[in-house]
Amino acid sequence: MRAKANLIVIEMKILVTGGAGFIGSAVIRHIIENTRDSVVNLDKLTYAGNLESLLEVSNSERYAFEQVDICNRAELDRVFKEHQPDAVMHLAAESHVDRSIDGPAEFIETNIVGTYTLLEAARAYWNELNSERKQAFRFHHISTDEVYGDLPHPNDEPIVSSVAPTIESASPVIASETPVIASAAKQSMDCHNLQPRSDVLPLFTEQTSYAPSSPYSASKASSDHLVRAWLRTYGFPTLITNCSNNYGPYHFPEKLIPLVILNALEGKPLPIYGKGDQIRDWLYVEDHARALYKVVTEGKVGETYNIGGHNEKTNLEVVQTICTILDELAPMSERGNPLIVKHSSLIIHVSDRPGHDRRYAIDASKIAKELNWQPIETFESGIRKTVQWYLDNQQWCKNVQDGSYQRERLGKVL
Ligand SMILES: NC(=O)c1ccc[n+]([C@@H]2O[C@H](COP(=O)([O-])OP(=O)(O)OC[C@H]3O[C@@H](n4cnc5c(N)ncnc54)[C@H](O)[C@@H]3O)[C@@H](O)[C@H]2O)c1
């Protein structure tokens, strides 16, 4: 544990759940590369978990891996006993909203029952620690801003439906979609006419009431409540963070940004839900990893910290930015496709996600003020790095798509 007063620094051992996923692997790479702490990566390795995301650090003697399901109490007890961690960073979850619409059961099981099982295993272990270690122990639960529902949107209009598709021959995987907007160019204008946002519209703060919209966000909200109750009832030393949308390297290609990059590189349609005017507050994943480490090492027990990137963008703006960067870094003309010049001509609008939240935006002033954390990347710098990473790491993309997921549309209520 760290002892700051007398400047003695003793390295921590941190149990990271979900460490083979997108954010968990960034957290582990950050800890191994920038601190002297040790990590135990506990992960079930679902479709979203990939140990290739950890190749840079997995040879370190400060890294260990345990393939364990957080719902398996006996295995959790064994891991706590064997590894004796000083802190838990809990990221393991089912995390994709569209999958939660198709099959909520796994979200209830992992995100709620799994968090409960982990809390109980961690609490039993914590109860047996000596008083010094018990006092220093931390359980950090990593959650999402989606638990707050959505915020007022600058352009709240009913969605126009049933007009002609923008691309006549959509690929087979999305050919059954109902395109809702005729012209991507018209949409682009609509979205660019939006007023500046965070200075006039409200943001999520740590006091915002919970109002989850999807099975995913409801399951995460439930797990947040369990964590808070374990603090209040048992005095178990927990912290919670709620973060906005992440993007960056090693992101499984079912989420918007990697999906768009990979589809664009293959000349496939770029599907945008509804008008594409949903606003998200984008945070580069390595900025999130730094914030999480600050919270687990310096945060105050019992507190919640919101984490965001001050980067409100519509989905359409995000996709168009990616297209512009790809036009520069990987021009269509150099990839044997002389007929299509601009990647943005691949954009099509498909029927919206049921219950789709309109706007998320985080007030991250508490973590800035209390823990001196700020994002390093702007959206412009982070997205450029991300596109370049996908261009340089296409083998990783091929390897993580093992055949069970082929960038098809998920989460469409029939
Ligand atoms: N991705 C985002 O934009 C975002 C934003 C805010 C918060 N979060 C939260 O951060 C956490 C990590 O998100 P992510 O995007 O890295 O998710 P991810 O889907 O990429 O990774 C989840 C990891 O958890 C593992 N896992 C799933 N079920 C498990 C189980 N039962 N036992 C053990 N391991 C299991 C998977 O194998 C995978 O490695 C989640 O809790 C998510 O709710 C994500």
The ligand as an ORCA input file, in Angstrom:
! r2SCAN-3c Opt
* xyz 0 1
  N     -16.928      1.108    -23.082
  C     -17.394      2.251    -22.576
  O     -17.542      3.251    -23.291
  C     -17.714      2.336    -21.095
  C     -18.017      3.587    -20.568
  C     -18.269      3.685    -19.190
  C     -18.209      2.559    -18.395
  N     -17.932      1.350    -18.939
  C     -17.850      0.188    -18.027
  O     -16.493     -0.206    -17.987
  C     -16.400     -1.619    -17.839
  C     -15.546     -2.198    -18.949
  O     -16.128     -1.862    -20.205
  P     -15.466     -2.361    -21.562
  O     -15.945     -1.473    -22.640
  O     -14.013     -2.578    -21.377
  O     -16.175     -3.777    -21.698
  P     -15.761     -5.023    -22.602
  O     -17.038     -5.662    -23.007
  O     -14.785     -4.633    -23.643
  O     -14.986     -5.978    -21.585
  C     -15.640     -6.677    -20.547
  C     -14.691     -7.737    -20.019
  O     -15.351     -8.419    -18.941
  C     -15.165     -9.820    -19.129
  N     -16.321    -10.507    -18.523
  C     -17.604    -10.482    -18.968
  N     -18.369    -11.265    -18.170
  C     -17.558    -11.754    -17.204
  C     -17.762    -12.605    -16.087
  N     -18.977    -13.132    -15.805
  N     -16.709    -12.891    -15.284
  C     -15.478    -12.388    -15.564
  N     -15.220    -11.610    -16.621
  C     -16.251    -11.283    -17.433
  C     -15.089    -10.019    -20.619
  O     -14.433    -11.231    -20.961
  C     -14.305     -8.786    -21.053
  O     -12.911     -9.021    -21.010
  C     -17.827     -2.149    -17.843
  O     -18.220     -2.363    -16.516
  C     -18.648     -1.026    -18.466
  O     -19.950     -1.016    -17.946
  C     -17.675      1.213    -20.275
*
